[in-house]
Amino acid sequence: MKKIALLLAFLPAAAFAEERVFECDAPDAEHPEMAAKLVKYNGQQKGHITIGDIDKDVDVFPGLDTLTYLYIGDGYTLHYNVHPEKGTFDYSASGSKSGWGKGACREITGQ
């Protein structure tokens, strides 16, 4: 019984195992927020975005040959639409961080 309790104590950490990880590059210095690490958690429609020292929890939506990462912040949204097969992504932001662009993304899962 103690072994089962110990095993259950570790399950929440296992639920957040990283399934897919992408490194995305900013095409120019005007859009540093495009240089991001995008993570989708295993078996969930959740993940996180890392931009420099900033780490944000996001919703992740699978699509036809895409993964969409969406962050809704205080007064702005960030939207990354990753095309894993093409190695590209589309970026858009609204509100106080308004902007858009396209860039390259590479999958680094398991590194």
HUDA-V269237 format. One record per backbone hydrogen bond with DSSP energy under -1.0 kcal/mol. NH is the residue of the N-H (numbers start at 1). CO is the residue of the C=O. Records with the same first field share a line. If there is no record, write none. Layout:
BEGIN
NH: CO / CO
END
This chain:
BEGIN
5: 1
6: 2
7: 3
8: 4
9: 5
14: 10
15: 11
17: 14
19: 40
20: 40
22: 38
23: 106
24: 36
25: 104
31: 28
34: 31
35: 32
36: 34
37: 50
38: 22
39: 48
40: 20
41: 46
42: 17
44: 41
47: 58
48: 39
49: 56
50: 37
51: 54
54: 51
56: 49
58: 47
59: 70
60: 45
61: 68
63: 66
65: 63
67: 82
68: 61
69: 80
70: 59
71: 78
73: 76
75: 73
77: 94
78: 71
79: 92
80: 69
81: 90
82: 67
83: 88
87: 83
88: 83
89: 103
90: 81
91: 101
92: 79
93: 99
94: 77
96: 75
98: 95
99: 93
101: 91
103: 89
105: 87
106: 23
108: 21
111: 108
END
